Amino acid sequence: MKRTFVPFAQLRQQPTIIVDSVGTGAALTLAHWRGASTPEALRDDTSAGSVLRALHQPATPGLEAAAVTANHFDVDGFVGVWSLLHPELARQHEKLLRLVAVLGDFREIDWAHPLADHALQLVGWLNAEEKAHFYEPFGAPARRRREDEASVEKFEWFLPRFAAVLENPEAGQAAWQPEYERVKAAAATMRGPATQLRDYPEIGLLVVQTPAPLPYYALFGPTAGFDIVLSMYNNQRYELEYKYTTWIDLASRPTLPRLHLAPLVARLNELETSGHSWAADGITDTGPLLRLSGRKLSKAERYADPDGRPIYASSIAPEVLEREVVAFFRRGYAGLLPRKYWTWAEIKASS
């Protein structure tokens, strides 16, 4: 059957499949958002993954709807929408599209995978053309526009062009090459002797000690299976981040709930003498950051790569900071067992 993309505002004007979003009146929801009504058999780590599962189960109620929508544009949501509009091509390239969605949303990638480079090229093409023709992710509010309305232009531009680059990445090389080369160089740094990884699996924490801030696709590349990343750079510069894996309903493995970071902020501020203060985003943010604050970062800046924002030097020694972070999460998670599908009410109560 032939499906078409419609703006989110037209959701209830005809039977419509919602991808990577939630809304009332949908014929079918295919989203990994926490609490989304995605059918149990179609749950997946990414929304695109749920779409790809649905394409293998054509009798799924609601899949017969001819309209598809999403309330924002990002890599995962776009891949899901595109796959519903091009089911045969999507099934043909399923492994690659799954890698693209995971890299786009979680910034994770296994560089040993034979399709890893192709996935990075596609994500790089999407990112570069989005910046060249439109606005950056989370940039709509700064332009006094609603994301669900502004993103329609992105879908209409990308949907007819994506297949050509999917099947022949050289067609988009001029766009994807700069980010591709930058990320590959940073990934080499992550594998090199200057970088150390220390893991604390019982609390879902991975410590990345590397000389300087890196692009997320390199920094978070080897973090699969972990939900908190403490990045430690030269000159006592630090950032701690709850990954997006704890904002959505992750299907592949159990997770621990997010903890309110205010007590850790208070403890670090007791130790800090640099003149800067520690601050953290709330636990319902898509990727809460804990860092020394200067000028307040916008959501778009926080979503952008760490090497593109200021990270201030702390007075706290690396071993002290790591010890405080580990102790905080060990205390907070004492007595809690990982599981799937936490509700936001349960997360807030557990903190």
C-alpha positions in Angstrom: 0.0 0.0 0.0 1.1 3.6 -0.5 1.4 5.8 2.6 2.0 9.5 2.8 3.5 11.8 5.5 1.1 14.3 7.0 1.8 17.1 9.5 1.2 16.2 13.2 -1.6 18.7 13.4 -3.6 16.6 10.9 -3.3 13.5 13.1 -7.0 13.1 13.7 -8.2 14.0 10.1 -7.6 10.5 8.9 -6.4 7.1 10.3 -2.7 7.9 11.0 0.3 6.0 12.3 2.4 8.0 14.8 6.2 7.4 14.8 8.6 8.4 17.6 5.9 10.6 19.2 2.7 10.2 21.2 -0.8 11.7 20.6 -4.4 10.8 21.0 -6.4 9.4 18.1 -3.6 7.5 16.4 -4.5 4.3 14.5 -1.1 2.9 15.7 1.8 4.2 17.8 5.3 3.1 17.0 7.4 4.9 19.5 9.9 4.1 22.3 8.9 7.0 24.4 8.2 6.1 28.0 4.6 5.0 28.4 3.8 5.0 24.6 1.1 2.7 23.5 3.3 0.7 21.2 2.0 -2.9 20.9 4.0 -5.3 23.1 5.2 -7.4 20.2 6.6 -4.3 18.4 8.6 -2.8 21.3 12.2 -2.0 20.4 15.0 0.2 21.6 14.4 2.7 18.8 11.2 3.9 17.3 12.5 3.0 13.9 13.1 -0.5 15.3 9.5 -0.8 16.2 8.5 0.3 12.6 10.8 -2.3 11.2 9.2 -5.0 13.4 5.8 -3.9 12.3 6.8 -4.3 8.6 7.3 -8.0 9.3 3.9 -8.2 10.9 1.5 -6.8 8.3 -1.6 -7.9 10.1 -0.8 -5.5 13.0 -4.0 -3.5 13.7 -3.6 0.1 12.5 -0.8 -0.7 10.1 -3.3 -0.4 7.3 -3.5 3.4 7.9 -2.3 5.4 4.9 -1.0 8.5 6.8 2.2 8.7 8.9 3.3 11.5 11.1 5.7 12.6 13.8 5.8 15.6 16.1 9.6 16.3 15.6 12.4 15.6 13.2 15.4 13.5 14.3 17.4 10.6 12.9 15.4 7.8 14.6 12.0 9.3 13.9 12.9 10.1 10.3 14.1 6.6 9.6 10.9 5.2 11.1 8.7 7.5 9.0 10.7 6.8 5.8 10.5 3.1 6.4 6.7 3.1 6.5 6.7 5.0 3.2 9.2 2.7 1.6 8.6 -0.7 3.2 10.4 -2.9 0.6 13.6 -0.8 0.7 13.4 -0.6 4.5 13.2 -4.4 4.8 16.1 -4.8 2.4 18.3 -2.4 4.4 17.0 -3.3 7.8 20.3 -4.0 9.5 21.8 -0.7 8.3 18.7 1.3 9.2 18.7 -0.1 12.8 22.4 1.0 13.1 21.5 4.5 11.9 18.6 4.8 14.4 20.8 3.7 17.3 23.6 6.0 16.3 21.3 8.9 15.9 19.5 8.5 19.2 21.9 6.9 21.6 25.2 7.9 19.8 26.3 4.2 20.2 28.1 2.3 17.4 30.3 -0.8 17.1 33.0 0.2 14.8 33.8 -3.4 14.0 30.4 -3.9 12.4 30.7 -4.1 8.6 27.9 -1.5 8.2 29.3 1.0 10.7 30.9 3.3 8.2 27.8 3.4 6.0 25.7 4.2 9.1 27.9 7.1 10.1 27.8 8.4 6.5 24.0 8.4 6.5 23.8 10.1 9.9 26.4 12.6 8.8 24.5 13.3 5.7 21.2 13.8 7.6 23.0 16.1 10.1 24.8 18.2 7.5 21.9 18.7 5.2 19.6 19.5 8.2 22.0 22.3 9.3 22.5 23.5 5.7 18.9 23.9 4.8 17.0 24.2 8.1 17.7 24.7 11.9 19.7 22.7 14.3 18.0 20.0 16.5 16.0 21.7 19.3 16.4 25.0 17.5 12.8 25.7 16.6 11.8 27.5 19.9 14.7 30.0 19.4 13.1 30.9 16.1 9.7 31.3 17.7 8.3 28.2 16.0 6.7 25.0 17.2 8.8 21.9 16.4 5.8 19.9 15.3 5.0 22.6 12.7 8.5 23.6 11.7 9.8 20.0 11.3 7.3 19.3 8.5 9.6 21.2 6.1 12.5 18.8 7.0 10.4 15.7 6.4 9.2 17.0 3.0 12.8 17.8 2.0 14.5 14.6 3.2 11.8 11.9 2.4 12.3 12.0 -1.4 16.1 12.2 -1.2 17.1 9.7 1.4 16.9 6.5 -0.7 19.5 7.8 -3.1 22.1 8.2 -0.4 21.0 5.0 1.4 21.7 3.0 -1.8 24.7 5.0 -2.9 26.4 7.0 -0.1 28.8 8.6 -2.5 25.8 10.6 -3.8 25.9 12.5 -0.5 29.6 12.4 0.2 30.2 16.2 -0.1 27.7 16.7 2.8 28.7 13.8 5.0 32.5 13.7 4.6 33.5 16.5 7.0 31.6 15.0 10.0 32.6 11.4 9.0 36.3 12.3 9.0 36.0 14.2 12.3 34.2 11.4 14.0 36.5 8.7 12.7 39.6 10.6 13.9 37.9 11.0 17.3 37.1 7.3 17.4 40.7 6.6 16.8 41.5 8.7 19.9 39.0 6.7 21.9 40.8 3.5 21.0 44.3 4.9 21.6 46.5 4.9 24.6 45.5 8.4 25.7 42.0 7.2 26.5 41.0 5.0 29.4 37.6 3.5 30.1 36.6 2.4 33.6 33.2 0.7 34.1 31.0 0.3 37.1 28.3 -2.0 35.7 26.4 -2.3 39.0 25.4 1.3 38.6 25.4 1.6 34.9 28.3 4.0 34.8 31.1 4.3 32.3 34.0 6.7 33.0 35.7 7.9 29.9 39.1 9.6 30.5 40.4 11.2 27.4 42.5 14.3 26.7 39.9 16.6 25.2 36.1 16.8 24.4 35.1 14.7 21.4 32.0 14.4 19.2 29.3 12.3 20.8 29.4 9.6 18.1 33.0 8.9 19.1 32.7 9.6 22.9 29.5 7.5 23.3 30.4 5.0 20.6 31.6 2.3 23.0 29.0 3.0 25.8 26.4 0.4 24.8 25.0 -1.3 27.9 25.7 1.8 30.1 23.3 4.6 30.9 25.6 7.2 32.7 28.8 8.5 31.2 31.3 10.5 33.2 33.7 12.3 30.8 37.0 13.4 32.3 39.3 15.6 30.2 42.7 17.1 30.8 42.9 20.2 33.1 40.2 18.8 35.4 37.3 19.4 33.0 34.3 17.1 33.6 30.8 16.4 32.4 28.4 13.7 33.6 25.4 12.7 31.5 22.4 10.4 31.8 22.1 8.9 28.3 18.9 9.0 26.4 18.6 5.3 27.1 17.0 6.2 30.4 14.5 8.6 29.0 12.8 6.1 26.7 11.4 2.6 27.3 14.5 0.5 26.4 13.3 -2.9 25.3 16.5 -4.9 25.1 17.7 -4.8 28.7 16.6 -3.6 32.1 17.8 -0.3 33.5 18.0 1.6 36.8 15.8 4.7 37.2 17.3 8.1 36.9 18.2 9.8 40.2 17.7 13.5 41.0 21.2 14.9 40.8 20.7 17.8 43.2 22.4 16.0 46.2 25.5 15.3 44.0 25.5 18.9 42.8 25.4 20.1 46.4 28.3 17.8 47.4 30.5 18.9 44.5 29.8 22.6 45.3 31.0 21.9 48.8 34.3 20.8 47.3 34.6 23.3 44.5 36.8 26.4 44.9 37.3 27.4 41.2 34.7 30.2 41.3 32.3 28.2 39.1 29.3 26.3 40.5 28.1 22.8 39.6 24.6 22.5 38.1 22.5 19.8 36.6 19.4 19.5 34.4 16.2 17.9 35.7 15.7 14.1 35.4 13.0 14.5 32.8 15.4 16.2 30.3 16.2 13.9 27.4 19.9 13.9 28.4 20.5 15.6 31.7 24.0 17.1 32.1 25.9 17.7 35.3 28.7 20.2 34.8 30.4 23.4 36.0 28.1 26.2 34.9 29.0 29.5 33.3 26.7 30.9 30.7 23.6 28.8 30.7 23.5 26.5 27.7 20.4 26.2 25.5 18.9 22.8 24.8 20.3 23.0 21.3 23.8 23.6 22.8 23.5 20.8 25.3 22.4 18.4 22.5 25.3 19.4 20.3 28.7 17.8 20.6 30.8 18.4 23.8 33.7 19.8 21.7 31.5 22.6 20.7 30.6 24.0 24.1 32.8 25.5 26.9 33.8 23.0 29.7 35.4 24.7 32.7 38.3 23.6 34.8 37.4 22.3 38.3 39.4 22.5 41.4 38.4 18.9 42.2 41.1 16.3 41.5 40.0 13.6 39.0 40.2 10.7 41.5 38.1 12.7 44.0 35.4 13.5 41.5 35.2 9.9 40.3 35.0 8.7 43.9 32.2 11.1 44.7 30.2 10.3 41.6 30.5 6.5 42.2 29.6 6.8 45.9 26.5 8.9 45.0 25.1 6.4 42.6 26.0 3.4 44.8 24.1 5.0 47.6 21.2 6.0 45.4 20.8 2.6 43.8 21.3 0.5 46.9 18.3 -1.8 47.2 17.0 -1.0 43.6 17.0 -3.7 40.9 17.2 -2.9 37.2 14.0 -3.6 35.3 12.2 -2.6 32.1 9.5 0.0 31.6 9.7 2.3 34.6 7.0 5.0 34.7 8.0 8.6 35.3 6.0 8.5 38.5 8.1 5.5 39.7 11.3 7.3 38.6 10.4 10.4 40.5 9.4 8.4 43.6 12.6 6.3 43.6 14.7 9.5 43.6 
